[in-house]
Amino acid sequence: MAPSYSTLSLTLGYVPGGTPAKWARIWAERHREVPLILHAVAAADAAEAVRSGTVDVALLRLPADTAGLAIIPLYEETTVAVVPADHLLTAVDEIAAADLDGEPVLIPLDHVVSWADAPGIPVDHRPETTEDAIELVAAGMGALIVPQSLARLYHRKDLTYRPITDAPTCPVALAFPEGPQPELVDEFIGIVRGRKASSSRGQAEPTPKRSAREKTLAKQAARAAAGKGARKPGPAKRGRR
């Protein structure tokens, strides 16, 4: 026997800085009986989380090892440099890569910006995480190059960031296993792709339009039924003489 629809759920993995809120809201509006479970995953582990079944789908950053996965590109983030709030680079609203030449730059072990010729002088010490690197930026050890969403996620009053105009962007994509998809995964993919509620799978099919002949036959049947229901007048009664 198939499991009750109300007992199912869908698990969405997302990397730090990922923004699943919009799709989670739409899912909740359309499928109140099916919980969407949000599961935070490290950027380096996101693809494997999908392959292993830890999550059903995931918002992850590219490039990544996507073997065995289908990918839908979603958006590309601006790359920024995080610096202390009193840094010289804060004198302008945006910077170029050349502005970081000679600057010490922190590269955490979970670094996600793919930039082969990134500017700056890498600091020998590599912090474990981006969050740890943020602490070192605040301590004046160097700048940090990250997607804008991570700069916002780890915002501090003593730090700020500036877009790097000629830096590569940071792509974000939806990943799920290759091949035919379970109904719930397919439904979520439809939401991400902008499928309207009226066209969601599982909705009742619209009533097909009747042909002119079918309409004529229906009218004739209605008239016949009305005729059977009406009382026919009987013969007039003769009065007594």
N, C-alpha and C positions, 0 to 999 in steps of 0.2 A: 504493500500500500504506500502511495506517495505521502511524504510528510506534509503536515498541515502548513499552509502558506504562512500562517501567523507565527510559526515557530522558527522560520528561517531568518537569517541575517546576512549582511554583506560587510566585509571588512576592507576598509580603504587605508592603505599605508601611505604615509606622506613624510617627506624629508624635512629637516629643519628649514623654516622659511617658506615651506609649501603652504598654499592657501586653499584648502578644500572647503571653506565655509560656504561659498556660493552653491556648490553642487550638493553639499550636505543639506542645505536649506531646501533646495528644489526636491531632493529625494524625500525629505520629511513631509513635504506638502503632498507629494504624489503617492507615497507608500508608508503611511503611518503605521501599518501593521508589520512592516519589515524594518528592524533597526539597522541603521548604518553605523558601524563601529569604526571610529577613527583610531588608527594605530600609528604612533610616531616611530619612525625607523631612521637609523643613521644613514647618511647618503651612501656610504660604501656598502651597506647591507640591503638596500632597497630592492635591487633586482633579484637577489637571492631569496628575499622574503616572498616574492611572487612565485618564483620557481618552486620553492619548498611548500607553498600553500599556507604559509603563515598569514599572508594577506591575500585577498582575492584580486585586487588591483592596487596600483600604487602610483603616486605622483613622485617622480624621481628626476634627478638632474642628468643631463647628458654632457659629455660622453660617459657611457657606462657599459659594462658587459651585459648585453641584452640577448645573449644566445638563448633561443627557445622562447623568446617573448615577442609579442606584437607591440608596436609603439605608435602612439598618436601624438605628434608634436602639439603642444598647447600654446606656449608663449615663450618669449625670450626676455630675460631680465637684464637690466642695465648693470654693468660692473662698476663698482665704486671703490674708492680708497678711504678707509677709516683712519682718522688721525685725531690727536688731541684737539680740543676746542680752540686752543690758542696757537695752533700751528700756522706757519706762514701760508700754507696752501688754502687756508680758509678765507683768504682775502678775495678769492674769486668764487663764482658759483659752480664752475666746472673746470677740470684740468685735463691736460694731455698726458700721455704716457711719459713724454720727455720730462715733465715736471717732477717725476719721481726718480729720475736718474740721480744716483749718489745717495738716495734715501735708504736707510735700513728698512727691510721689509720682512715681516713675520710670515712664515709659511707653515701653518698647522698640519698635522698628520691627516686631518680630514678635509684638507684643502679641496675645493670643488671648481675653481676657475681654471679652465684649460687654456693656458696662454704660454706658448713655447718660449717667446722672447719677452717675457714680462720684465718691466723695468725695476730698478732698485737693486740693492745689495742684500741678498738673503742673509738673515740672522742665523748664526750657527745653531742655536737652540731652536728645535721645532716643538712647539707646544702640542699637547695631545689633541686638543679640540679647538675649534674656532672660538668657542666661549672662553677658553683659557687664553687664547691669543688676544682677545679683547682686553683682558686684564693687563696684559703686557703692553698693549698700545697705551692704555691709561697710565702705565708706569713710565712711559717715554722710551720704550725699547725699539719702537719702529712703527711703520704704517702697516695696514692689513688690507689686502685686495680681496673683495668678496662680492657676491651678488647683492643687489640693493636690499632684498628681503632679509638677508642675514644681518645687515647693518641695522635695519629697523628692529629685528627680533632682539638683538643684544644692545639696544640703545642705552646710552648712559649720558647723564648731563654733562660730564666732562669730556665727552667725545662727540665728534661729528663726522660727516662723510661728504665726499665730493664725487660726482660722476666722472668717469674717465672717458673722454669723448672718442678716443681711437682704440679702446680696449675691445676684445671680443665679447659678445653677449653670452649669457648663461642660459642655455635652453632647458625648459622644463617640459616633461612629457608624461602621458599616461601609459602605463605598462600593464599587460595582462598576458596570460599564457597564449601561445599560438594555437590555432585550431578552433573548432566550434566552441562557442561559449555557453555556459549555463544561462538560464533566462535572466537571473538577477544581474549578472555581469553585463549581459547584452543591454539590459535596461539602463544601467549606469553609463555605459558607453554612449548610448543614445542621448542621455542628459548632457554629457560632456560635449557632444557634437551639436547640441542645440535642438534636439528633437522636441517638438511641442507635446504637451500632455495629451492633446486630442489625437496625436498620431502614435502615442506610446503603445507598445505591444501589450496585449492583454485587455485593451479597451474594447468595448462592444463595437462590433462592426456596424456602420451606418446602414439603415434600411435601404435596400436597392430600389431605384426608381422603377415604377411600372410602365410598361409600354402602353401605347394608345389603345391597342386591342384589349389589353388586360383591364384598362380603365373602363372601356365600353362594356365588357362582360360584367364587371363589378356593378355598374349602374343598372344593367338589365336584371341582375340577380336581386339588387335592392328593390327595384320596382315590383318584381314578382313576389318578393317576400311581403311587401306592403299590400299587394293585392289580396294575398291569402289572408291577411289579418283583418281586412275590412269586411263588414257585414253587408251582404247583398240584400236589397229590399225584397220581401216576400210578396205573394199575390194579395191584392186588395180584398179586405173582408166585405162581404155583402151585408148590408143592413137588413133588419127585419121588416117584413112588409106589414 
